[in-house]
């Protein structure tokens, strides 16, 4: 790796990021074609455009791609999917060098793209700006490696860690800038999940309302063992236009079946999951079902007990917290994470790769759980 490669690799990452909200369920991919230190082609993958970033960049470059270097943030595909493989397009265009940030762990790629490029006599460099490339596609990479959605816990809290008053009121803890940042987070994800307590207390819409286009609406997910979600809730009244999924317990009960039927009549999908009195709805079954629906990124947005369930079971891949410069206090005000008490501070979920940034008067804290 040299500074020149790093420069163009970062430009490819910038191109890839333009596909946020538009590429899923495909990965974010950007390509820059460089010949004689001049960018002759640039491409960003968007799912509805069909063509991959490499092909778009090659089309822009035309004959100037011959003898050029292709910079791409993810290993070029080597399989036939909705389009022919990008490896063949790079070879046919006469590219002599490919600089890629990371491998694609998808079982139908997983190194084969690089192997085929080398077999065709193309020089391949791997690992340029790897960390940034991993983070950009962290949802896709985790999904391909683990077969489960990438779970991000998100909450807004006061400086003393409170998310609501003792009466459950939580409106406008953070400022407008933090709320806009929250919608940017929603732009990048496929689904958002809350517990029924949040639905009853706050009647949220759980939609993306940012400025950038989003190809597929967020799948709104509710954990509701007893089907307490009111048919007049926003999630229900808008279910015909925005997908809404309620996970409930498996039970042979006429009243429960009647409530499920009423919700389904409104356009809500109601799915039964295993349940026990100690742990509630089985989160492993929920995540497996979401994976089957091709949900790669899931935001868990509360409330405290729902969040605590994901923390206790180790189903947290990232934490994003918006902290407002306010002190709420109160013995009965509600903390960000519920659940049982910890015996020792050593039992706390510790974060690494922590980043902070100022957003208006608030602070955004982002980190990843330390894995034992």
N, C-alpha and C positions, 0 to 999 in steps of 0.2 A: 504494500500500500504506500502511496505517496500523496502529497498534498493535492496534486491535480486530480487523482482518483477520488479522494475524499470530497473535493469540491463538487464534482459532477455526481457522485453518489448521493450527496445531500440534495442536489437539485432533483434527482430521481425520487427521493423521499418526499420532497415538496409536491411533486407531481402526483405521487400516490395519495397524499393526504387530501387532494382535491376530490377524491372519490368517497370521502367519509359520508355516510348516509345514502350513497348511491351505488356502492359496489356489492354490499351484502346480498346473498350469502357467500359471494366470492371474496377473496382477500383484496386488500388495498395494494394496487400495483401501479407504479409509475416507471417510465422508461425515458432515457435521454440518449440520443444518438449523437456521437461526437466524432468529427473528422477534422484533422489538422487544427485542433484546439478550437473548433467552431461547432456550436450546437446546430445540427442540420435536421433533427427530428425530435419530437417530444410527444408523449402519449400518456393519458390517464385512463385507467379502466373504469367503466361504469357498466353495471350489469345489463341495463336495457340496451346499451349500444352493441352488445354481443362481442365486438372485437376487443381483444386484449390490448394492454398498453403497448407491448412490443410491436404488434402489427400496426397500430395507429402511428407510432413513431416512425416505423419503417416506411409507411405510406407517405408520410410527410417528407421524409428524407429522399425517397426515390433512388435514383442512381448514385446519389451522394453517400448512401449507406455502404457501398462497396469499399472495403478497406478501412471501415470505421470501427469505433468501439461503442458497444451498447452498455449503458449503465442501467441496472435494474435493481430494485430493492428486494425482490424475491425471485428464487429460482424459476426460470422459464419452464412452462409446462411441456410435457413430452407425450401427452395422451390426447386422444380425440374426445372432446366433450361436445359442447354446443358449437365449437369452432375447431379447426385443425390445430395441431400443436404449434406453439410459438417457436420451438426449437427449429423446426423445419423452415419457418419464415426467416429466422435469423441466418440460417445456413444458405438458403436460396438468395438472400439479399447480398451476400458477400461480406458480411461482418467478420472481422478477423479477431476480435477480442470482446469478451463479455466480462464485465465487472459486476458482481452480484453481492448484496449485503448478507443474505441468509438463505439457507436451504428451505424448501417447501416440504414439511413433514407429512403432507397428504399421502396416503398409501399408494396412490396412482402416480406420484411424482417421486419424492423422497430420494433425490440424487440422480435419478435417471436422466433428467434434463441436462445436468452437467456432464454426465457420462456421454451422452449423445453429441453434445457440443464438442467435447474433446475428441471424440471419435471422428468428427468431421474436420479436425485440424484447427479448431478455434481455441485460442488461448483463453483460459478461464481463471478468474481471480475471485475468491470467495471471502467474505468477512469484513468488507469495508463498511464502517459505521454500523456494526452489527447490533449494538445495544439499542440505538435509535430505531433500527428496523424491527427489532423484536418488539419494542414497545408499541410502535405504530400498529402492528398486526397482532397484538397480544391476545385479542379475543379469538381470532381465527386460529392462531398457533396452538392455544390451549385446547380449543375444540378438537383440532386434529390429533393432538397428542393424547389427551385424556378422554375424549369422547363425551365430554360434558360441557355445559355452558361455562364461560368465564364469569364469575360472580363478583360484582362490585357492590360493596356496602356504601351507601351514600346517606348522609344526614346533615342537617343544619342545626347548630346548637349555640347557646350562649357561651361566654368565656368560662363559666363554671359548669359546662357540660349538660345544661338542661335543654330539653327539646319541647317542653310544654309545661303549662302551669298545673297545679294540682287538680284543676277541673278539666284538664286535657286541651286547653286552648294553646294553639301553636302558630297562629297566623303571624306572618311578617317578622320572623326572628332576624333574618338577614336582609341585606339591601337589594336594590334592583340589579346591581352588577352581578351579585352571586346567583340570583335567580336566572339571569341570562346565561351564566356559566353552567348552571344546572341543565338548561335546555341544550347547550352544546354537548354536554355529556349524553343526554338522551338521543341526540342526533346519531351518535356512533354505536348505539346499542339496539338490540332486536326486541327486548322485552323489559318490562318493569313490574316489580312484584311488591305487594303490600299485604298486610293482614287485614282481616275483616274489621278489626277495631279501628283502623285508620279510615276505612270506608265509612263506618258509622259516625265517627267523630268529626271527620273533616270533609266528607263527600268530595274527594278529589276527582279531577278529570284524567290525570295521568297521561296527558298527551304531550307531544312535542310541539312547541310553539315558537321555535327559533326562526331566524331569517333565512337560513340555508335550506335548500330543498332536501326532502327525505323521501326515498323511493317507496318504502313500505312503512305504514304506520306502526308505532310501537304496539306489540302485543301486551295488553294489560292483564295482569295475573293477580288473583286474590286467593289467599288461603282462608277458607271459610268452612270449618268442620261442620257447623250446625246450620249453614245457609241462612245467616242473619243479614245478608246483603239486601237492602230494601229495593223493591222493583222501581222505586222512584229515584234511586241514586243515579248520579251522572254517568257512572260506568255502565249502568243498565240501559238508561234512556238513549245512550249514544252507541250502543253495541252493534246496531245494524250498520253503522258507518265505520266504526273503529273496533277491531277485534278485542273481545273480552273473554277471558277464560277463568272460571272459578274451580278451584280444587276443593273437594269436600270429602267427607269420610264415606266409607262403604257401610251402608246401614239399610236394613229392611224395615222401613217405617213409612206409613202412609202420609203423615204430615211432611216429612222430609221430602218424599217423592213429589208431593204437591208443590212445595216451594221450588224444587228443581224444575218442574214443568213450567211454572210461571216465569222463571228466569229464562228458560230456553225459548219460551214464546216471545220474549223480548229480543232474541238474537244472541243471548249469552250462551257460550259453551260451558256445560257443567260436566266435570270429569271426576270420577270417584277414585280415591287413593287409599292405600292402607293407612290405618290410624291406630294409635294406642293412647291411653289416658295419660301416660307420663310424658311422651314426646310430641303428641299431636300428629298432624299429617306427616307422613314419612317423606322427608326432604330428598332422600336419595331417589325415591320413586318420582317425585316432582321433577328433579333435575334430569332424570333419564327420559321422562316424557317430553320435556322441553327440548332435549337434544334430538329426539326423534322428529320434532317439529323444526329442526334446523336452527334453533335459537343458539347462537354462538356467544352473545353477550347479554347478561342479565343484570339489571340494576335492582338491588333490594333497598327499598326506600321506607321501610318501617311497617309498623311501629317498633318500639323498643323490644317487645317480646318476640316478634317475628325476627328481628335482627339478631337477637340473642340466640335464637334457634340455629341460625346459620353459623354464628360464631362458635357455639358449643360443639357443633358437629364437624367443624373444620372446613366448611364449605364457603370460605372467603378467599378470594384471590387478590382483591384490591380494596382499599378503603379510601373514600373521598369525603372529607369533612369540611363544611363551611362554618367558620367560627366567627360569631358576631361580638363586637366589643360591648357586651352587656352582661350584667350580673343579675340573675333572677333570684337565686337563693330559695329558701323555703324547704322545710323538711319533707314535704309531700309533693314538691314539684318533680317532674318526670325526667329521668336521665336518658341519655342517648341509647344505652344498652341495658336491657332488663335481664331477666333470668335469675338463676340462683347466685348466692353470694360466693365470692372467692375467699379461700382461706389465707392466701398469701399473694403479695404483689408479684411474686414469681409466676403465678398462674395467669397473669395478664397476657393478652394477645399482643405480642411485640411486633412492631413494624420496622422494616428496613427500606432502603432506597427512598427515604422520605424527602419530599419536596414541599416547599411552601411558596405561596405567592400572594401578593396583596391584590384584593379585588374590591375596589371602592374602599370602604372602611373595614371590610371583613378580611379574613385570612382563609385561604384554601390550603388544606393539608392533605397530601396524597402519599400513600405508602402501601407496601406489600407485606403481608404476614411473613414472619420468619418461619421457614419450614425446618422442622427437626430432621 
